[in-house]
């Protein structure tokens, strides 16, 4: 169980950091951000989560707010996964994925 949670946590971290980096690149290249190759790379990395958020959210949510909603949903899911991972490692500390968690704590 802990191994699956570690994988989910890693996917959430990659998507969240891609959205954060996309935002930062967009701030520095505001008018030209759609032509910026780095911005587009981060957009490609975060696109699956953004599309999932667009599918889950009601149509009342404006498309330009979807990246922020995606980031907040990723953050919320990441916290839940961390709590579940800690609970799983407390219940069975012999799991292989728990060794890295226990070293960091």
KEKOLFI-745368 format. One record per atom (N, C-alpha, C, CB): residue number from 0; y, z, x. Coordinates in nm, 4 decimals. Glycine has a CB too. Example, Ala and Ser with C-alpha at 12.3 -4.5 7.8 and 13.67 -1.06 7.14 Angstrom:
# residues 2
+-----+----------+----------+----------+
!   n !       py !       pz !       px !
+-----+----------+----------+----------+
!   0 !  -0.5690 !   0.7800 !   1.3190 !
!   0 !  -0.4500 !   0.7800 !   1.2300 !
!   0 !  -0.3300 !   0.7800 !   1.3200 !
!   0 !  -0.4473 !   0.9046 !   1.1308 !
!   1 !  -0.2250 !   0.7080 !   1.2850 !
!   1 !  -0.1060 !   0.7140 !   1.3670 !
!   1 !   0.0030 !   0.7870 !   1.2900 !
!   1 !  -0.0598 !   0.5725 !   1.4084 !
+-----+----------+----------+----------+
//
This chain:
# residues 105
+-----+----------+----------+----------+
!   n !       py !       pz !       px !
+-----+----------+----------+----------+
!   0 !  -0.1196 !   0.0000 !   0.0822 !
!   0 !   0.0000 !   0.0000 !   0.0000 !
!   0 !   0.1258 !   0.0000 !   0.0865 !
!   0 !  -0.0001 !   0.1206 !  -0.0935 !
!   1 !   0.1241 !   0.0781 !   0.1932 !
!   1 !   0.2431 !   0.0880 !   0.2779 !
!   1 !   0.2706 !  -0.0442 !   0.3478 !
!   1 !   0.2267 !   0.1999 !   0.3815 !
!   2 !   0.1660 !  -0.1177 !   0.3844 !
!   2 !   0.1849 !  -0.2464 !   0.4516 !
!   2 !   0.2577 !  -0.3451 !   0.3614 !
!   2 !   0.0499 !  -0.3045 !   0.4949 !
!   3 !   0.2186 !  -0.3502 !   0.2349 !
!   3 !   0.2848 !  -0.4390 !   0.1390 !
!   3 !   0.4313 !  -0.3987 !   0.1201 !
!   3 !   0.2108 !  -0.4367 !   0.0034 !
!   4 !   0.4568 !  -0.2689 !   0.1170 !
!   4 !   0.5944 !  -0.2222 !   0.1021 !
!   4 !   0.6789 !  -0.2565 !   0.2247 !
!   4 !   0.5963 !  -0.0713 !   0.0779 !
!   5 !   0.6204 !  -0.2520 !   0.3419 !
!   5 !   0.6931 !  -0.2883 !   0.4638 !
!   5 !   0.7281 !  -0.4371 !   0.4621 !
!   5 !   0.6095 !  -0.2542 !   0.5895 !
!   6 !   0.6365 !  -0.5200 !   0.4133 !
!   6 !   0.6639 !  -0.6638 !   0.4040 !
!   6 !   0.7744 !  -0.6909 !   0.3025 !
!   6 !   0.5360 !  -0.7412 !   0.3654 !
!   7 !   0.7682 !  -0.6263 !   0.1868 !
!   7 !   0.8719 !  -0.6428 !   0.0849 !
!   7 !   1.0068 !  -0.5961 !   0.1386 !
!   7 !   0.8354 !  -0.5649 !  -0.0433 !
!   8 !   1.0065 !  -0.4851 !   0.2104 !
!   8 !   1.1298 !  -0.4328 !   0.2698 !
!   8 !   1.1892 !  -0.5329 !   0.3688 !
!   8 !   1.1029 !  -0.2983 !   0.3400 !
!   9 !   1.1056 !  -0.5951 !   0.4496 !
!   9 !   1.1529 !  -0.6935 !   0.5476 !
!   9 !   1.2128 !  -0.8159 !   0.4789 !
!   9 !   1.0380 !  -0.7363 !   0.6397 !
!  10 !   1.1499 !  -0.8630 !   0.3729 !
!  10 !   1.2023 !  -0.9787 !   0.2994 !
!  10 !   1.3373 !  -0.9446 !   0.2372 !
!  10 !   1.1024 !  -1.0240 !   0.1897 !
!  11 !   1.3475 !  -0.8265 !   0.1806 !
!  11 !   1.4748 !  -0.7834 !   0.1223 !
!  11 !   1.5838 !  -0.7708 !   0.2284 !
!  11 !   1.4573 !  -0.6501 !   0.0498 !
!  12 !   1.5472 !  -0.7206 !   0.3460 !
!  12 !   1.6461 !  -0.7059 !   0.4535 !
!  12 !   1.6942 !  -0.8420 !   0.5026 !
!  12 !   1.5868 !  -0.6258 !   0.5706 !
!  13 !   1.6044 !  -0.9378 !   0.5170 !
!  13 !   1.6440 !  -1.0716 !   0.5620 !
!  13 !   1.7372 !  -1.1362 !   0.4598 !
!  13 !   1.5195 !  -1.1608 !   0.5851 !
!  14 !   1.7020 !  -1.1277 !   0.3329 !
!  14 !   1.7856 !  -1.1885 !   0.2289 !
!  14 !   1.9216 !  -1.1183 !   0.2195 !
!  14 !   1.7137 !  -1.1831 !   0.0925 !
!  15 !   1.9221 !  -0.9865 !   0.2278 !
!  15 !   2.0484 !  -0.9132 !   0.2209 !
!  15 !   2.1389 !  -0.9412 !   0.3396 !
!  15 !   2.0216 !  -0.7655 !   0.2120 !
!  16 !   2.0819 !  -0.9458 !   0.4582 !
!  16 !   2.1623 !  -0.9755 !   0.5763 !
!  16 !   2.2102 !  -1.1200 !   0.5761 !
!  16 !   2.0826 !  -0.9474 !   0.7030 !
!  17 !   2.1318 !  -1.2106 !   0.5213 !
!  17 !   2.1762 !  -1.3498 !   0.5104 !
!  17 !   2.2947 !  -1.3609 !   0.4150 !
!  17 !   2.0608 !  -1.4400 !   0.4626 !
!  18 !   2.2894 !  -1.2886 !   0.3044 !
!  18 !   2.4030 !  -1.2895 !   0.2118 !
!  18 !   2.5272 !  -1.2267 !   0.2748 !
!  18 !   2.3667 !  -1.2152 !   0.0829 !
!  19 !   2.5088 !  -1.1184 !   0.3469 !
!  19 !   2.6215 !  -1.0537 !   0.4133 !
!  19 !   2.6814 !  -1.1450 !   0.5202 !
!  19 !   2.5776 !  -0.9206 !   0.4757 !
!  20 !   2.5972 !  -1.2100 !   0.5993 !
!  20 !   2.6457 !  -1.3018 !   0.7028 !
!  20 !   2.7127 !  -1.4237 !   0.6398 !
!  20 !   2.5298 !  -1.3461 !   0.7943 !
!  21 !   2.6584 !  -1.4716 !   0.5305 !
!  21 !   2.7198 !  -1.5843 !   0.4596 !
!  21 !   2.8598 !  -1.5466 !   0.4125 !
!  21 !   2.6325 !  -1.6279 !   0.3394 !
!  22 !   2.8754 !  -1.4268 !   0.3620 !
!  22 !   3.0068 !  -1.3794 !   0.3191 !
!  22 !   3.1046 !  -1.3736 !   0.4359 !
!  22 !   2.9949 !  -1.2417 !   0.2541 !
!  23 !   3.0594 !  -1.3186 !   0.5486 !
!  23 !   3.1473 !  -1.3063 !   0.6649 !
!  23 !   3.1877 !  -1.4426 !   0.7206 !
!  23 !   3.0792 !  -1.2244 !   0.7735 !
!  24 !   3.0941 !  -1.5353 !   0.7277 !
!  24 !   3.1289 !  -1.6706 !   0.7734 !
!  24 !   3.2240 !  -1.7355 !   0.6737 !
!  24 !   3.0013 !  -1.7578 !   0.7914 !
!  25 !   3.2009 !  -1.7122 !   0.5462 !
!  25 !   3.2897 !  -1.7670 !   0.4436 !
!  25 !   3.4306 !  -1.7126 !   0.4522 !
!  25 !   3.2342 !  -1.7388 !   0.3074 !
!  26 !   3.4453 !  -1.5880 !   0.4909 !
!  26 !   3.5787 !  -1.5293 !   0.5059 !
!  26 !   3.6544 !  -1.5974 !   0.6196 !
!  26 !   3.5688 !  -1.3775 !   0.5318 !
!  27 !   3.5853 !  -1.6232 !   0.7306 !
!  27 !   3.6520 !  -1.6828 !   0.8464 !
!  27 !   3.6775 !  -1.8327 !   0.8290 !
!  27 !   3.5688 !  -1.6596 !   0.9711 !
!  28 !   3.5981 !  -1.8999 !   0.7498 !
!  28 !   3.6153 !  -2.0437 !   0.7290 !
!  28 !   3.6334 !  -2.0713 !   0.5795 !
!  28 !   3.4935 !  -2.1231 !   0.7856 !
!  29 !   3.7284 !  -2.0052 !   0.5164 !
!  29 !   3.7402 !  -2.0058 !   0.3706 !
!  29 !   3.7491 !  -2.1447 !   0.3101 !
!  29 !   3.8600 !  -1.9276 !   0.3299 !
!  30 !   3.8438 !  -2.2244 !   0.3529 !
!  30 !   3.8616 !  -2.3558 !   0.2919 !
!  30 !   3.7535 !  -2.4551 !   0.3303 !
!  30 !   3.9950 !  -2.4112 !   0.3296 !
!  31 !   3.6930 !  -2.4368 !   0.4452 !
!  31 !   3.5934 !  -2.5304 !   0.4960 !
!  31 !   3.4528 !  -2.4720 !   0.4950 !
!  31 !   3.6296 !  -2.5730 !   0.6360 !
!  32 !   3.4291 !  -2.3695 !   0.4193 !
!  32 !   3.3000 !  -2.3005 !   0.4286 !
!  32 !   3.1835 !  -2.3853 !   0.3816 !
!  32 !   3.3041 !  -2.1737 !   0.3485 !
!  33 !   3.2027 !  -2.4728 !   0.2857 !
!  33 !   3.0927 !  -2.5569 !   0.2375 !
!  33 !   3.0516 !  -2.6619 !   0.3410 !
!  33 !   3.1327 !  -2.6259 !   0.1069 !
!  34 !   3.1377 !  -2.6926 !   0.4361 !
!  34 !   3.1051 !  -2.7882 !   0.5425 !
!  34 !   3.0565 !  -2.7192 !   0.6694 !
!  34 !   3.2263 !  -2.8738 !   0.5746 !
!  35 !   3.0620 !  -2.5870 !   0.6739 !
!  35 !   3.0233 !  -2.5121 !   0.7921 !
!  35 !   2.8698 !  -2.5040 !   0.7993 !
!  35 !   3.0867 !  -2.3698 !   0.7901 !
!  36 !   2.8097 !  -2.5508 !   0.9098 !
!  36 !   2.6630 !  -2.5502 !   0.9173 !
!  36 !   2.6025 !  -2.4096 !   0.9189 !
!  36 !   2.6185 !  -2.6245 !   1.0407 !
!  37 !   2.6717 !  -2.3131 !   0.9759 !
!  37 !   2.6199 !  -2.1755 !   0.9784 !
!  37 !   2.6207 !  -2.1175 !   0.8370 !
!  37 !   2.7042 !  -2.0861 !   1.0745 !
!  38 !   2.7290 !  -2.1419 !   0.7631 !
!  38 !   2.7384 !  -2.0964 !   0.6248 !
!  38 !   2.6254 !  -2.1574 !   0.5418 !
!  38 !   2.8759 !  -2.1332 !   0.5645 !
!  39 !   2.6007 !  -2.2869 !   0.5621 !
!  39 !   2.4961 !  -2.3549 !   0.4863 !
!  39 !   2.3573 !  -2.3039 !   0.5229 !
!  39 !   2.5038 !  -2.5049 !   0.5096 !
!  40 !   2.3366 !  -2.2672 !   0.6501 !
!  40 !   2.2090 !  -2.2101 !   0.6916 !
!  40 !   2.1833 !  -2.0782 !   0.6190 !
!  40 !   2.2065 !  -2.1887 !   0.8438 !
!  41 !   2.2830 !  -1.9912 !   0.6167 !
!  41 !   2.2675 !  -1.8644 !   0.5459 !
!  41 !   2.2512 !  -1.8864 !   0.3958 !
!  41 !   2.3874 !  -1.7736 !   0.5729 !
!  42 !   2.3136 !  -1.9890 !   0.3434 !
!  42 !   2.2989 !  -2.0224 !   0.2020 !
!  42 !   2.1550 !  -2.0646 !   0.1711 !
!  42 !   2.3972 !  -2.1346 !   0.1627 !
!  43 !   2.0950 !  -2.1412 !   0.2611 !
!  43 !   1.9561 !  -2.1847 !   0.2427 !
!  43 !   1.8603 !  -2.0654 !   0.2488 !
!  43 !   1.9177 !  -2.2892 !   0.3496 !
!  44 !   1.8862 !  -1.9735 !   0.3420 !
!  44 !   1.7995 !  -1.8560 !   0.3561 !
!  44 !   1.8066 !  -1.7665 !   0.2331 !
!  44 !   1.8381 !  -1.7761 !   0.4807 !
!  45 !   1.9254 !  -1.7519 !   0.1773 !
!  45 !   1.9422 !  -1.6604 !   0.0633 !
!  45 !   1.9233 !  -1.7289 !  -0.0720 !
!  45 !   2.0796 !  -1.5972 !   0.0684 !
!  46 !   1.9030 !  -1.8588 !  -0.0744 !
!  46 !   1.8935 !  -1.9323 !  -0.2004 !
!  46 !   1.7805 !  -1.8850 !  -0.2939 !
!  46 !   1.8744 !  -2.0774 !  -0.1704 !
!  47 !   1.6596 !  -1.8530 !  -0.2450 !
!  47 !   1.5561 !  -1.8087 !  -0.3394 !
!  47 !   1.5954 !  -1.6831 !  -0.4174 !
!  47 !   1.4271 !  -1.7828 !  -0.2649 !
!  48 !   1.6566 !  -1.5874 !  -0.3489 !
!  48 !   1.6989 !  -1.4650 !  -0.4185 !
!  48 !   1.8158 !  -1.4922 !  -0.5131 !
!  48 !   1.7384 !  -1.3567 !  -0.3167 !
!  49 !   1.9048 !  -1.5818 !  -0.4725 !
!  49 !   2.0188 !  -1.6164 !  -0.5569 !
!  49 !   1.9704 !  -1.6859 !  -0.6841 !
!  49 !   2.1182 !  -1.7068 !  -0.4801 !
!  50 !   1.8749 !  -1.7746 !  -0.6707 !
!  50 !   1.8205 !  -1.8424 !  -0.7888 !
!  50 !   1.7467 !  -1.7451 !  -0.8797 !
!  50 !   1.7265 !  -1.9555 !  -0.7467 !
!  51 !   1.6747 !  -1.6510 !  -0.8196 !
!  51 !   1.6064 !  -1.5495 !  -0.8999 !
!  51 !   1.7076 !  -1.4651 !  -0.9773 !
!  51 !   1.5191 !  -1.4594 !  -0.8103 !
!  52 !   1.8173 !  -1.4304 !  -0.9131 !
!  52 !   1.9216 !  -1.3532 !  -0.9811 !
!  52 !   1.9837 !  -1.4341 !  -1.0940 !
!  52 !   2.0301 !  -1.3097 !  -0.8815 !
!  53 !   2.0087 !  -1.5618 !  -1.0706 !
!  53 !   2.0653 !  -1.6477 !  -1.1752 !
!  53 !   1.9703 !  -1.6555 !  -1.2938 !
!  53 !   2.0941 !  -1.7894 !  -1.1203 !
!  54 !   1.8402 !  -1.6579 !  -1.2674 !
!  54 !   1.7408 !  -1.6645 !  -1.3744 !
!  54 !   1.7363 !  -1.5343 !  -1.4535 !
!  54 !   1.6026 !  -1.6955 !  -1.3168 !
!  55 !   1.7528 !  -1.4211 !  -1.3854 !
!  55 !   1.7404 !  -1.2903 !  -1.4496 !
!  55 !   1.8675 !  -1.2503 !  -1.5243 !
!  55 !   1.7067 !  -1.1847 !  -1.3458 !
!  56 !   1.9824 !  -1.2863 !  -1.4718 !
!  56 !   2.1084 !  -1.2438 !  -1.5326 !
!  56 !   2.1410 !  -1.3288 !  -1.6550 !
!  56 !   2.2229 !  -1.2519 !  -1.4304 !
!  57 !   2.2171 !  -1.2715 !  -1.7480 !
!  57 !   2.2569 !  -1.3500 !  -1.8658 !
!  57 !   2.3573 !  -1.4593 !  -1.8270 !
!  57 !   2.3182 !  -1.2576 !  -1.9742 !
!  58 !   2.3713 !  -1.5573 !  -1.9124 !
!  58 !   2.4606 !  -1.6705 !  -1.8853 !
!  58 !   2.6086 !  -1.6303 !  -1.8871 !
!  58 !   2.4365 !  -1.7809 !  -1.9876 !
!  59 !   2.6383 !  -1.5114 !  -1.9344 !
!  59 !   2.7767 !  -1.4625 !  -1.9366 !
!  59 !   2.8283 !  -1.4402 !  -1.7945 !
!  59 !   2.7867 !  -1.3316 !  -2.0179 !
!  60 !   2.7386 !  -1.4106 !  -1.7028 !
!  60 !   2.7769 !  -1.3880 !  -1.5634 !
!  60 !   2.8178 !  -1.5215 !  -1.5021 !
!  60 !   2.6601 !  -1.3225 !  -1.4822 !
!  61 !   2.9378 !  -1.5246 !  -1.4472 !
!  61 !   2.9919 !  -1.6466 !  -1.3881 !
!  61 !   2.9153 !  -1.6788 !  -1.2595 !
!  61 !   3.1444 !  -1.6317 !  -1.3594 !
!  62 !   2.8981 !  -1.8077 !  -1.2307 !
!  62 !   2.8212 !  -1.8501 !  -1.1136 !
!  62 !   2.8795 !  -1.7986 !  -0.9826 !
!  62 !   2.8135 !  -2.0004 !  -1.1093 !
!  63 !   3.0084 !  -1.7833 !  -0.9731 !
!  63 !   3.0676 !  -1.7354 !  -0.8476 !
!  63 !   3.0397 !  -1.5871 !  -0.8236 !
!  63 !   3.2181 !  -1.7597 !  -0.8483 !
!  64 !   2.9943 !  -1.5143 !  -0.9261 !
!  64 !   2.9604 !  -1.3725 !  -0.9100 !
!  64 !   2.8130 !  -1.3505 !  -0.8784 !
!  64 !   2.9967 !  -1.2962 !  -1.0354 !
!  65 !   2.7348 !  -1.4546 !  -0.8833 !
!  65 !   2.5909 !  -1.4430 !  -0.8595 !
!  65 !   2.5586 !  -1.3917 !  -0.7190 !
!  65 !   2.5242 !  -1.5775 !  -0.8813 !
!  66 !   2.6260 !  -1.4382 !  -0.6128 !
!  66 !   2.5940 !  -1.3815 !  -0.4804 !
!  66 !   2.6175 !  -1.2304 !  -0.4716 !
!  66 !   2.6770 !  -1.4508 !  -0.3740 !
!  67 !   2.7237 !  -1.1813 !  -0.5325 !
!  67 !   2.7485 !  -1.0369 !  -0.5331 !
!  67 !   2.6413 !  -0.9646 !  -0.6137 !
!  67 !   2.8882 !  -1.0060 !  -0.5904 !
!  68 !   2.6066 !  -1.0189 !  -0.7292 !
!  68 !   2.4999 !  -0.9585 !  -0.8103 !
!  68 !   2.3671 !  -0.9605 !  -0.7349 !
!  68 !   2.4855 !  -1.0327 !  -0.9450 !
!  69 !   2.3424 !  -1.0678 !  -0.6611 !
!  69 !   2.2203 !  -1.0770 !  -0.5811 !
!  69 !   2.2176 !  -0.9690 !  -0.4743 !
!  69 !   2.2084 !  -1.2155 !  -0.5165 !
!  70 !   2.3297 !  -0.9527 !  -0.4038 !
!  70 !   2.3360 !  -0.8510 !  -0.2996 !
!  70 !   2.3139 !  -0.7110 !  -0.3570 !
!  70 !   2.4706 !  -0.8575 !  -0.2275 !
!  71 !   2.3741 !  -0.6821 !  -0.4706 !
!  71 !   2.3576 !  -0.5504 !  -0.5320 !
!  71 !   2.2142 !  -0.5278 !  -0.5795 !
!  71 !   2.4542 !  -0.5346 !  -0.6491 !
!  72 !   2.1517 !  -0.6307 !  -0.6350 !
!  72 !   2.0113 !  -0.6183 !  -0.6763 !
!  72 !   1.9195 !  -0.5995 !  -0.5559 !
!  72 !   1.9679 !  -0.7420 !  -0.7562 !
!  73 !   1.9478 !  -0.6701 !  -0.4468 !
!  73 !   1.8687 !  -0.6540 !  -0.3249 !
!  73 !   1.8847 !  -0.5131 !  -0.2699 !
!  73 !   1.9100 !  -0.7578 !  -0.2188 !
!  74 !   2.0064 !  -0.4636 !  -0.2681 !
!  74 !   2.0322 !  -0.3278 !  -0.2193 !
!  74 !   1.9584 !  -0.2241 !  -0.3038 !
!  74 !   2.1830 !  -0.2986 !  -0.2200 !
!  75 !   1.9634 !  -0.2395 !  -0.4350 !
!  75 !   1.8954 !  -0.1483 !  -0.5261 !
!  75 !   1.7435 !  -0.1536 !  -0.5044 !
!  75 !   1.9303 !  -0.1829 !  -0.6724 !
!  76 !   1.6887 !  -0.2746 !  -0.4926 !
!  76 !   1.5443 !  -0.2900 !  -0.4700 !
!  76 !   1.5042 !  -0.2333 !  -0.3341 !
!  76 !   1.5036 !  -0.4385 !  -0.4793 !
!  77 !   1.5893 !  -0.2499 !  -0.2328 !
!  77 !   1.5602 !  -0.1982 !  -0.0992 !
!  77 !   1.5498 !  -0.0457 !  -0.1003 !
!  77 !   1.6684 !  -0.2429 !   0.0001 !
!  78 !   1.6405 !   0.0188 !  -0.1718 !
!  78 !   1.6368 !   0.1653 !  -0.1814 !
!  78 !   1.5085 !   0.2098 !  -0.2522 !
!  78 !   1.7620 !   0.2188 !  -0.2572 !
!  79 !   1.4723 !   0.1413 !  -0.3581 !
!  79 !   1.3490 !   0.1756 !  -0.4308 !
!  79 !   1.2267 !   0.1580 !  -0.3405 !
!  79 !   1.3345 !   0.0879 !  -0.5580 !
!  80 !   1.2225 !   0.0500 !  -0.2632 !
!  80 !   1.1099 !   0.0259 !  -0.1721 !
!  80 !   1.1048 !   0.1339 !  -0.0643 !
!  80 !   1.1213 !  -0.1142 !  -0.1071 !
!  81 !   1.2199 !   0.1753 !  -0.0126 !
!  81 !   1.2215 !   0.2831 !   0.0872 !
!  81 !   1.1668 !   0.4136 !   0.0311 !
!  81 !   1.3632 !   0.3050 !   0.1388 !
!  82 !   1.2041 !   0.4460 !  -0.0901 !
!  82 !   1.1549 !   0.5689 !  -0.1527 !
!  82 !   1.0047 !   0.5598 !  -0.1747 !
!  82 !   1.2272 !   0.5951 !  -0.2864 !
!  83 !   0.9576 !   0.4453 !  -0.2214 !
!  83 !   0.8138 !   0.4274 !  -0.2428 !
!  83 !   0.7370 !   0.4291 !  -0.1110 !
!  83 !   0.7872 !   0.2962 !  -0.3167 !
!  84 !   0.7940 !   0.3721 !  -0.0070 !
!  84 !   0.7291 !   0.3728 !   0.1238 !
!  84 !   0.7172 !   0.5150 !   0.1784 !
!  84 !   0.8067 !   0.2848 !   0.2222 !
!  85 !   0.8227 !   0.5919 !   0.1649 !
!  85 !   0.8177 !   0.7315 !   0.2094 !
!  85 !   0.7139 !   0.8101 !   0.1299 !
!  85 !   0.9560 !   0.7977 !   0.1955 !
!  86 !   0.7078 !   0.7850 !   0.0000 !
!  86 !   0.6099 !   0.8532 !  -0.0846 !
!  86 !   0.4672 !   0.8129 !  -0.0467 !
!  86 !   0.6363 !   0.8217 !  -0.2328 !
!  87 !   0.4474 !   0.6847 !  -0.0201 !
!  87 !   0.3149 !   0.6364 !   0.0176 !
!  87 !   0.2711 !   0.6941 !   0.1524 !
!  87 !   0.3139 !   0.4834 !   0.0230 !
!  88 !   0.3650 !   0.7050 !   0.2458 !
!  88 !   0.3308 !   0.7603 !   0.3778 !
!  88 !   0.3095 !   0.9116 !   0.3720 !
!  88 !   0.4411 !   0.7275 !   0.4791 !
!  89 !   0.3772 !   0.9777 !   0.2795 !
!  89 !   0.3531 !   1.1216 !   0.2640 !
!  89 !   0.2161 !   1.1479 !   0.2037 !
!  89 !   0.4616 !   1.1851 !   0.1766 !
!  90 !   0.1733 !   1.0616 !   0.1109 !
!  90 !   0.0440 !   1.0837 !   0.0463 !
!  90 !  -0.0733 !   1.0455 !   0.1357 !
!  90 !   0.0368 !   1.0055 !  -0.0826 !
!  91 !  -0.0561 !   0.9434 !   0.2217 !
!  91 !  -0.1634 !   0.9022 !   0.3120 !
!  91 !  -0.1027 !   0.8619 !   0.4465 !
!  91 !  -0.2461 !   0.7846 !   0.2509 !
!  92 !  -0.0784 !   0.9582 !   0.5353 !
!  92 !  -0.0129 !   0.9276 !   0.6625 !
!  92 !  -0.0997 !   0.8486 !   0.7598 !
!  92 !   0.0300 !   1.0544 !   0.7278 !
!  93 !  -0.2266 !   0.8261 !   0.7300 !
!  93 !  -0.3151 !   0.7541 !   0.8200 !
!  93 !  -0.3007 !   0.6020 !   0.8081 !
!  93 !  -0.4578 !   0.7939 !   0.7931 !
!  94 !  -0.2176 !   0.5537 !   0.7189 !
!  94 !  -0.1977 !   0.4099 !   0.7034 !
!  94 !  -0.1300 !   0.3532 !   0.8278 !
!  94 !  -0.1136 !   0.3793 !   0.5773 !
!  95 !  -0.1684 !   0.2302 !   0.8655 !
!  95 !  -0.1137 !   0.1695 !   0.9870 !
!  95 !   0.0376 !   0.1510 !   0.9776 !
!  95 !  -0.1809 !   0.0350 !   1.0136 !
!  96 !   0.0885 !   0.1149 !   0.8643 !
!  96 !   0.2319 !   0.0897 !   0.8486 !
!  96 !   0.3132 !   0.2182 !   0.8559 !
!  96 !   0.2587 !   0.0194 !   0.7164 !
!  97 !   0.2490 !   0.3292 !   0.8362 !
!  97 !   0.3206 !   0.4578 !   0.8382 !
!  97 !   0.3506 !   0.5062 !   0.9796 !
!  97 !   0.2396 !   0.5632 !   0.7652 !
!  98 !   0.2815 !   0.4550 !   1.0772 !
!  98 !   0.3058 !   0.4985 !   1.2158 !
!  98 !   0.4477 !   0.4648 !   1.2603 !
!  98 !   0.2044 !   0.4330 !   1.3113 !
!  99 !   0.4952 !   0.3468 !   1.2265 !
!  99 !   0.6316 !   0.3087 !   1.2627 !
!  99 !   0.7342 !   0.3888 !   1.1835 !
!  99 !   0.6529 !   0.1591 !   1.2396 !
! 100 !   0.7037 !   0.4184 !   1.0595 !
! 100 !   0.7960 !   0.4967 !   0.9767 !
! 100 !   0.8065 !   0.6389 !   1.0282 !
! 100 !   0.7508 !   0.4971 !   0.8302 !
! 101 !   0.6949 !   0.6970 !   1.0704 !
! 101 !   0.6957 !   0.8345 !   1.1188 !
! 101 !   0.7647 !   0.8459 !   1.2541 !
! 101 !   0.5537 !   0.8877 !   1.1284 !
! 102 !   0.7572 !   0.7403 !   1.3378 !
! 102 !   0.8251 !   0.7445 !   1.4678 !
! 102 !   0.9763 !   0.7405 !   1.4506 !
! 102 !   0.7793 !   0.6277 !   1.5561 !
! 103 !   1.0244 !   0.6706 !   1.3485 !
! 103 !   1.1681 !   0.6605 !   1.3261 !
! 103 !   1.2256 !   0.7863 !   1.2642 !
! 103 !   1.1985 !   0.5425 !   1.2380 !
! 104 !   1.1436 !   0.8617 !   1.1950 !
! 104 !   1.1934 !   0.9804 !   1.1241 !
! 104 !   1.2105 !   1.0986 !   1.2157 !
! 104 !   1.1003 !   1.0177 !   1.0119 !
+-----+----------+----------+----------+
//
